[in-house]
Amino acid sequence: MSKKTLVIGASENPERYSNKAIMALRSHQHEVIALAKREGQVNDVSIQTTFPATEQVHTVTLYLGPRHQTEYYNAIIKLNPERVIFNPGTENPEFAAQLSASGIKAEEACTLVLLSIGNY
């Protein structure tokens, strides 16, 4: 089953984990919305610079450090995804608590590992 995923902190740079995650999500047939400060393209996914306000998103996966996440708190909670994945280096107990209080699962995990072991 495809789980529409919003990747925040997307990068065109193939060395970046957000780029690897987009590629892996697509290879596992998941629909991807990519968000970053700069527009760009990763394979068949366009990187957009405006937050997708009306999308039905299953998972948000973060590739931004905690201090860059604050501007997205309200928008992510309003989006009401099933879960938010805090990839290594993005852990944020303050935001995780807000998500949990809103009924959204906050998961400290690695998107690439979850995909590779079939646990996404």
N, C-alpha and C positions, 0 to 999 in steps of 0.2 A: 504494500500500500504506500502510495506516495505521500510524504509528509512535507507540505509546503514549508520552506525554511527561509527565514530572513537572516542573512549574514551581515552583521554590522562590523565595519572595519575592513571591508573588502579591499583587495589590492590586485592590480594587474601583474605585479611582480611574481613570477612563478616560484620564487624562493620563499615567499610569505605563506604562513600556514592558512590564512584566510583564502588565498588563491587555491591551495591544495584542497581545502575543504570544499570549495565551490566545485572543483573538478570531480572530487570523490562523490559529492552529493548528486551531481548530474549523472555520473556513471552508475549510480544506484537508482536512477530514474526519479529522483526527488525534484520537484519544482523549486527553483531558487530565485529569491529576490536579493540583490546585492546592494548594500548601502555604504557610501563612503563620502569623504569630503570632495573627492575629485571623480568626475565621470570617467568611465572606461569600459572595457570589454574583457570578459574572461570566457573564452570559447563562445557559447551561444547565450551567455548571460551578460546583460548590460548592467553596469554599475551606475546606480542612480544617486543623486545627491539630496533628494527630498524623501522624507519618511513616508512610507506607504500607509496612509491613514485608514483605508477602507478594506484592505486585504484580509482574508481569512487565513491566518498563519498558524501552523501547528507548533513550530519550534523557532525560537530566536537563538542564534549562536553568536556569542560575543568574541570579537578579536580586538577589543579596545581595553586599555588599562582602566582601573576604577575611576580615576579623576576625569577621564574623557566620557565616562558612561552617564554622568549626572544629567546632561542635556537630553538624554533619551529616556530617563526614568518614567515620566508621565506618559510618553507616547507608547512605550512598550506595555505598560500596565493597561492603557486604554485599548491597545491591540488585542489584549487578553489571549495570548498564546497558551497552549497547553503547558509548555515548559520553556525555560531559558537556560541555555548551557553556558556556563562560565568555563571557557577553555583555560589551560594552564597560563598563569600570568594575569588573568582577568578576574580572579576571585574578588568578591566584594560583599562582605557580610551585611553591610548596611542595605544594599540594594536587594540582596537575597531575602532579607527579612521583610522588606516592603512587598516583594513578589509573593512570598508565602502568605502574608497578611491579605493579599488580594486573591488568594486561591490559585496562584500560578506556581508550578513546581520549579524550584531553583536547583539546578544540578551542576555540581563541579565535576566536569568530565572533559574528555577530549573528543570532539566530533569525529576526527579521523579514526581514533581507536574504536569508538562505538560503531562506526560504519564497517571497519575491518573485521570486527568480531560478530557482526550481525545483530547488534543490540541497539541500533538506532531507532 
